[in-house]
């Protein structure tokens, strides 16, 4: 896929450059664009594009002499989950939901929250913090620039992660030998539990649980409901693993640089509006999601504090290992880890472990 992206990307980049040189940015009256998302529109971070991002951008452009049309290509039609960054950066699409969680090599520092579980379950706290840091701190922003991406905004935060299984979990001992799927770096959360971690994502969870590929998943309530995971993993344990940061709305830098200033500003305002809608809608729905799962036959339990503390204490400190590995590659992993943890503590978070201080 990435070879294909590179080939199409080169063609598209050359085409865009020729168009820009021919007409000049100030003459761009009608702008056509493609927006890619690996996940299907059922998920909120894709739904926010046609429902909020695009209408806001179009409204902001009223009376400016410029207009934009956005063709949403979701569900892997152009780029699969984890391929969005390449599709946008290489010019196959002008914009997309850039999923840091599924591109940990190229967006390494953006994955800091997934290496630091048990820090905060507050979606807005995580979203606001990561949005601000990525706009203000070059150690985070540089990762986008290096991949020919402009960070428009729309920080995608994920509500508190749960453990959903096809067996009851009364203690951590119940996880021993069980295959549990987790996304990206979250697979590290299973260290010390005795469970066998399996890499997975939302597009495959239901079928693989149903067919016995694994016995449970680490997932968040707002996605478990539309994915109907309660049908195949009816035992829901609220572990307080934490809210996380997963991605953003990004634009191809070559395309963005050729846009009129009014359009650039409209794109950023659209992304900010999408973030606000997303956080509000997510917070409201996440509170109802557990009730919906229970009403559909799931057993929802709150893990005792001692179980949560035992899980956190028994984990490897993958955050320190991750940061040290980035440091060795010239990426300021330890600085970003300390920055994030310090900012979260200042914001009122009470981590079960201070991952940066050990």
Rosetta blueprint (number, residue, H / E / L):
1 X L
2 X H
3 X H
4 X H
5 X H
6 X H
7 X H
8 X H
9 X H
10 X H
11 X H
12 X H
13 X H
14 X H
15 X H
16 X H
17 X H
18 X H
19 X H
20 X H
21 X H
22 X H
23 X H
24 X L
25 X H
26 X H
27 X H
28 X L
29 X L
30 X E
31 X E
32 X E
33 X E
34 X E
35 X E
36 X E
37 X L
38 X L
39 X L
40 X L
41 X L
42 X L
43 X L
44 X H
45 X H
46 X H
47 X H
48 X H
49 X H
50 X H
51 X H
52 X H
53 X H
54 X H
55 X H
56 X H
57 X H
58 X H
59 X H
60 X H
61 X L
62 X L
63 X L
64 X L
65 X L
66 X L
67 X E
68 X E
69 X E
70 X E
71 X E
72 X E
73 X E
74 X L
75 X L
76 X L
77 X L
78 X L
79 X L
80 X L
81 X L
82 X L
83 X L
84 X H
85 X H
86 X H
87 X H
88 X H
89 X H
90 X L
91 X L
92 X L
93 X L
94 X L
95 X E
96 X E
97 X E
98 X E
99 X E
100 X H
101 X H
102 X H
103 X L
104 X L
105 X L
106 X L
107 X L
108 X L
109 X H
110 X H
111 X H
112 X H
113 X H
114 X H
115 X H
116 X L
117 X L
118 X L
119 X L
120 X L
121 X L
122 X L
123 X H
124 X H
125 X H
126 X H
127 X H
128 X H
129 X H
130 X H
131 X H
132 X H
133 X H
134 X H
135 X H
136 X H
137 X L
138 X H
139 X H
140 X H
141 X H
142 X H
143 X H
144 X H
145 X H
146 X H
147 X L
148 X L
149 X E
150 X E
151 X E
152 X E
153 X E
154 X E
155 X E
156 X E
157 X E
158 X E
159 X L
160 X L
161 X E
162 X E
163 X E
164 X E
165 X E
166 X L
167 X L
168 X L
169 X L
170 X L
171 X L
172 X H
173 X H
174 X H
175 X H
176 X L
177 X L
178 X L
179 X E
180 X E
181 X E
182 X E
183 X L
184 X H
185 X H
186 X H
187 X H
188 X H
189 X H
190 X H
191 X L
192 X L
193 X L
194 X L
195 X L
196 X E
197 X E
198 X E
199 X E
200 X L
201 X L
202 X L
203 X L
204 X L
205 X H
206 X H
207 X H
208 X H
209 X H
210 X H
211 X L
212 X L
213 X L
214 X L
215 X L
216 X E
217 X E
218 X E
219 X E
220 X E
221 X H
222 X H
223 X H
224 X H
225 X H
226 X H
227 X L
228 X L
229 X H
230 X H
231 X H
232 X L
233 X L
234 X L
235 X E
236 X E
237 X E
238 X E
239 X L
240 X L
241 X L
242 X L
243 X L
244 X E
245 X E
246 X E
247 X E
248 X E
249 X E
250 X E
251 X E
252 X E
253 X H
254 X H
255 X H
256 X H
257 X H
258 X L
259 X L
260 X L
261 X H
262 X H
263 X H
264 X H
265 X H
266 X H
267 X H
268 X H
269 X H
270 X H
271 X H
272 X H
273 X H
274 X H
275 X H
276 X H
277 X H
278 X H
279 X H
280 X H
281 X H
282 X H
283 X H
284 X H
285 X H
286 X H
287 X H
288 X H
289 X H
290 X H
291 X H
292 X H
293 X H
294 X H
295 X H
296 X L
297 X L
298 X L
299 X E
300 X E
301 X E
302 X E
303 X L
304 X L
305 X H
306 X H
307 X H
308 X H
309 X H
310 X H
311 X H
312 X H
313 X H
314 X H
315 X L
316 X L
317 X L
318 X H
319 X H
320 X H
321 X H
322 X H
323 X H
324 X H
325 X H
326 X H
327 X H
328 X H
329 X L
330 X L
331 X L
332 X L
333 X H
334 X H
335 X H
336 X H
337 X H
338 X H
339 X H
340 X H
341 X H
342 X H
343 X H
344 X H
345 X H
346 X H
347 X L
348 X L
349 X L
350 X L
351 X L
352 X L
353 X L
354 X L
355 X L
356 X L
357 X L
358 X L
